[in-house]
């Protein structure tokens, strides 16, 4: 199934739905437990899609892909993990907003995995049982705010710096995903999971060894080579074959800070 969150023009309410061809059907219930589809339908081209999930926690992994032709290193004993705050989350077509002191940020097209049930100390072989589905993420970073000792939190944490969408696909084959990105129409990323260093099952298993994962948690699984910098006026499109296109323009924030 393909789960979405959406709104209708002139109505501030955000609805939960399931994509059914060119329509969206609303549902009652909790997608992580059980849902009941209603008879209420909306044409897909008549709604605005939001981030398909409002996560409890966002966890990313850094430096997790090699460039084509580069020997693959062993899985690290301690992968590079980081958190992003919930205020980074926006949806499809929402503007990425740069505050006055940010002139550029690095985009990273990624597969985002959504956890479906409580997971603690699970093995890689068990991980698939705990995944609800996948969507596309753009893990943005203002690298000028990376600390010289390696701390990434500030650069990763600006509001709007984690677009998610357009939908969550519960049947997506994340082990064989192809990830690409277009900046102002020019392709800059295009690769597959063949070049991932810490595979998704091992990654999620490791995370579950030091924290309890909960339904709705989002895992950002890394980005292929080719990511670059975006600036005000740009349009960035992150694509994962089978998951659609996550498009966002880059604007200047009206805030003074």
C-alpha positions as CSV (number, residue, x, y, z in Angstrom):
1,X,0.0,0.0,0.0
2,X,1.0,3.6,-0.5
3,X,0.2,5.8,2.4
4,X,0.0,9.6,2.2
5,X,-1.0,12.7,4.2
6,X,-2.7,15.4,2.3
7,X,-4.8,18.5,2.4
8,X,-7.4,20.1,0.1
9,X,-7.3,23.6,-1.2
10,X,-9.2,26.0,1.1
11,X,-9.2,23.4,4.0
12,X,-6.4,23.5,6.6
13,X,-7.2,19.9,7.8
14,X,-4.6,17.2,7.0
15,X,-6.1,13.9,6.0
16,X,-4.6,10.4,6.0
17,X,-5.1,8.3,2.9
18,X,-4.0,5.5,0.7
19,X,-3.2,6.0,-3.0
20,X,-5.5,4.0,-5.3
21,X,-4.4,4.7,-8.9
22,X,-5.1,8.3,-9.6
23,X,-7.2,8.7,-6.5
24,X,-6.6,8.9,-2.7
25,X,-9.0,7.0,-0.3
26,X,-9.1,8.1,3.3
27,X,-9.0,5.7,6.1
28,X,-9.8,5.4,9.8
29,X,-7.3,3.8,12.3
30,X,-3.6,3.7,12.9
31,X,-1.4,2.6,9.9
32,X,1.0,0.9,12.3
33,X,-1.8,-1.2,13.7
34,X,-4.8,-1.5,11.4
35,X,-6.8,0.7,9.1
36,X,-10.3,0.7,7.6
37,X,-10.7,2.4,4.2
38,X,-13.6,4.7,3.8
39,X,-15.6,5.5,0.7
40,X,-14.3,9.1,0.7
41,X,-12.0,9.7,-2.4
42,X,-10.1,12.6,-3.8
43,X,-8.4,12.9,-7.2
44,X,-4.6,12.9,-6.7
45,X,-4.2,16.0,-8.9
46,X,-6.6,17.9,-6.7
47,X,-4.7,17.6,-3.4
48,X,-1.5,18.8,-1.8
49,X,0.7,16.1,-0.4
50,X,2.4,16.6,3.0
51,X,5.2,14.6,4.5
52,X,3.8,11.1,4.7
53,X,4.9,10.7,8.3
54,X,5.4,12.9,11.3
55,X,8.3,11.0,12.9
56,X,9.1,10.6,16.5
57,X,12.8,10.4,15.8
58,X,14.9,10.9,12.7
59,X,18.2,9.0,12.6
60,X,20.7,9.4,9.8
61,X,23.9,7.6,8.8
62,X,26.9,9.4,7.3
63,X,29.5,8.5,4.7
64,X,27.6,5.3,3.8
65,X,28.2,4.9,0.0
66,X,31.3,4.5,-2.1
67,X,31.8,6.0,-5.5
68,X,31.7,3.6,-8.5
69,X,35.1,1.9,-9.0
70,X,36.1,2.4,-5.4
71,X,36.9,-0.7,-3.3
72,X,34.2,-1.3,-0.7
73,X,35.5,-1.1,2.9
74,X,34.3,-3.5,5.6
75,X,31.2,-2.5,7.6
76,X,32.5,-0.2,10.3
77,X,32.4,-1.3,13.9
78,X,31.0,2.1,14.8
79,X,29.0,3.7,11.9
80,X,28.5,7.5,11.8
81,X,25.0,8.3,13.1
82,X,23.3,11.6,13.8
83,X,19.9,12.9,14.7
84,X,17.7,15.5,13.0
85,X,15.0,17.4,14.8
86,X,11.4,17.1,13.8
87,X,11.3,20.8,12.7
88,X,13.4,19.8,9.7
89,X,10.5,17.8,8.2
90,X,8.6,19.2,5.2
91,X,6.7,17.6,2.4
92,X,6.7,17.5,-1.4
93,X,6.9,20.9,-3.1
94,X,7.3,22.7,0.2
95,X,10.1,25.3,0.1
96,X,13.5,24.6,1.7
97,X,14.1,27.8,3.6
98,X,17.6,29.3,4.1
99,X,18.0,31.7,7.0
100,X,20.0,34.8,6.3
101,X,23.3,33.4,7.4
102,X,23.1,30.3,5.2
103,X,24.0,30.7,1.5
104,X,24.2,27.1,0.4
105,X,23.4,23.6,1.6
106,X,24.4,20.1,0.4
107,X,21.5,17.9,-0.8
108,X,21.5,14.2,-0.3
109,X,18.9,12.0,-2.0
110,X,18.2,8.9,0.1
111,X,15.9,6.0,0.9
112,X,14.1,6.7,4.2
113,X,12.9,3.6,6.1
114,X,9.9,4.0,8.4
115,X,9.9,1.7,11.4
116,X,6.5,-0.1,11.9
117,X,6.8,-1.6,15.4
118,X,8.9,-1.4,18.5
119,X,12.4,-2.8,17.9
120,X,15.1,-3.4,20.4
121,X,18.2,-5.7,19.9
122,X,17.0,-7.2,16.7
123,X,19.2,-9.1,14.3
124,X,19.7,-8.1,10.6
125,X,17.6,-11.1,9.7
126,X,14.7,-9.8,11.7
127,X,14.8,-6.2,10.4
128,X,12.3,-6.7,7.6
129,X,9.7,-7.7,10.1
130,X,10.0,-4.2,11.8
131,X,9.9,-2.1,8.7
132,X,6.6,-0.4,7.8
133,X,7.7,1.0,4.5
134,X,9.9,3.4,2.7
135,X,9.8,6.9,1.3
136,X,12.3,9.4,-0.2
137,X,14.3,11.8,1.9
138,X,16.5,14.8,1.1
139,X,19.0,14.9,4.0
140,X,20.2,18.6,3.7
141,X,23.2,20.0,5.5
142,X,24.7,23.5,5.8
143,X,28.2,22.1,5.9
144,X,29.7,25.5,7.0
145,X,28.1,24.7,10.4
146,X,29.9,21.3,10.8
147,X,32.2,21.4,13.8
148,X,35.9,20.9,13.0
149,X,35.9,18.0,15.5
150,X,33.2,16.2,13.5
151,X,29.9,17.3,15.1
152,X,27.2,17.7,12.4
153,X,24.2,18.6,14.5
154,X,24.0,22.3,13.7
155,X,24.5,21.9,10.0
156,X,21.9,19.1,9.8
157,X,19.3,20.7,12.0
158,X,18.0,23.8,10.3
159,X,14.2,24.0,9.9
160,X,13.0,22.5,6.6
161,X,16.3,20.5,6.1
162,X,14.6,17.1,5.8
163,X,12.0,16.9,3.0
164,X,10.1,13.5,3.0
165,X,7.7,12.1,0.5
166,X,5.7,11.8,-1.6
167,X,4.3,8.6,-0.1
168,X,5.2,5.5,2.0
169,X,5.3,2.3,0.1
170,X,4.9,-0.7,2.3
171,X,6.0,-3.1,-0.4
172,X,9.1,-1.3,-1.7
173,X,12.3,-3.4,-2.3
174,X,14.8,-1.3,-0.4
175,X,17.6,-3.8,-0.9
176,X,17.7,-3.0,-4.6
177,X,16.8,0.6,-4.8
178,X,18.1,3.0,-7.4
179,X,18.6,6.6,-6.1
180,X,19.1,9.7,-8.2
181,X,18.8,13.5,-8.0
182,X,18.3,16.4,-10.4
183,X,19.4,19.9,-9.6
184,X,17.6,22.4,-11.9
185,X,16.9,19.5,-14.3
186,X,20.6,18.3,-14.4
187,X,21.2,14.8,-13.1
188,X,23.9,14.7,-10.4
189,X,23.3,11.4,-8.6
190,X,22.4,8.0,-10.0
191,X,23.4,4.8,-8.2
192,X,22.1,1.7,-6.5
193,X,22.4,-0.1,-3.2
194,X,25.3,-2.0,-4.7
195,X,27.6,0.7,-3.4
196,X,26.2,1.0,0.2
197,X,28.7,0.3,2.9
198,X,26.5,-0.6,5.9
199,X,23.4,-2.3,4.4
200,X,20.0,-1.4,5.7
201,X,19.4,-4.6,7.8
202,X,22.8,-4.2,9.5
203,X,22.2,-0.5,10.0
204,X,18.9,-0.9,11.7
205,X,20.0,-3.8,13.8
206,X,22.9,-1.7,15.1
207,X,20.7,1.2,15.9
208,X,18.3,-1.1,17.8
209,X,21.3,-2.2,19.9
210,X,21.7,1.2,21.6
211,X,18.1,2.7,21.4
212,X,14.6,1.4,21.2
213,X,13.1,2.1,17.8
214,X,9.4,3.0,17.8
215,X,6.6,3.0,15.1
216,X,7.0,6.1,12.9
217,X,10.8,6.5,13.5
218,X,12.6,7.4,10.3
219,X,16.0,6.0,9.3
220,X,18.0,8.0,6.6
221,X,20.1,5.3,5.0
222,X,22.8,7.3,3.2
223,X,23.3,8.9,-0.2
224,X,25.3,7.9,-3.3
225,X,28.2,9.9,-4.8
226,X,27.3,13.1,-6.7
227,X,25.5,15.2,-4.1
228,X,26.2,18.9,-4.5
229,X,25.2,22.3,-3.1
230,X,21.9,24.1,-3.6
231,X,21.3,27.8,-3.4
232,X,18.3,30.1,-3.2
233,X,16.4,29.9,-6.5
234,X,17.3,26.3,-7.2
235,X,14.9,23.3,-7.5
236,X,16.1,20.0,-6.2
237,X,14.4,16.7,-7.2
238,X,15.3,13.5,-5.3
239,X,14.2,10.3,-7.1
240,X,14.0,6.7,-6.0
241,X,12.8,4.3,-8.7
242,X,9.5,2.9,-7.5
243,X,9.0,5.7,-4.9
244,X,8.4,8.6,-7.1
245,X,9.9,12.1,-7.1
246,X,10.5,14.4,-4.1
247,X,10.7,18.0,-5.5
248,X,11.4,21.1,-3.4
249,X,12.3,24.7,-4.4
250,X,14.9,26.6,-2.4
251,X,13.8,30.0,-0.9
252,X,15.1,32.5,1.5
253,X,13.5,32.5,4.9
254,X,11.6,35.6,5.9
255,X,12.8,35.1,9.4
256,X,15.5,37.5,10.6
257,X,17.6,34.7,12.2
